[in-house]
């Protein structure tokens, strides 16, 4: 991981606000975490809490 770590939110389009990076997948959104850019910790925590409240998918 030389540029960033990609955090995937598989139902990220249902989060408000949505994580910043779009996906080719219908519902996913991503957050890139880099040493070179500051992390908005409050937004990250809010996304993780909101994503944890969404029912998981059966595989």
N, C-alpha and C positions, 0 to 999 in steps of 0.2 A: 504494500500500500504506500506508494510514493507520493501520490497527489492528494488523496482523500479517502475516507471510509464512507461507503454508501449505506445509509440506514433506510431500509425499505418499510413503508407503511402500505400493506397490501390492500387496504380499503381507504387509502389516504385521501381519495376524492370526496369521501363523506366527512372528513374532518373540517372544522371551521375555526381558523383559516386553514387552508390546505398547506401541506409541506411544499416547499418552493420548486422542486424539480419534477417535471412531468415524466410520464412513462409511456411506452408503447402498449402496455397492458391497460385494459379498460378502466380499472379502479385504483391502480397503484400510483403512489407519489413517493418521492425520495427526498432525503436530506443528505447533503454532502458535508461531512465533518472534516475540516482541514486544520493543520497547525497554523497555516498562514492567514486564516480568516477567523474572527471571533465567533464563538458559538453563542447563540441566543439561548441561554440555559432555560429561561422561563418558558419560551416557546417550545423547546424540546421536551421539557417535563409535561407541559400541557398536551402536546401531541401523544406522548406515551400514555398518559392517563386516559385521554379520550379514546385512543386505539384499544386500550385494555378493556374498555367498556363495550366494545363492539363484539358481538358473538363471533366466535371462531368458525372456520370452515371445516367441515368433515372431509377427511381425505381418504 
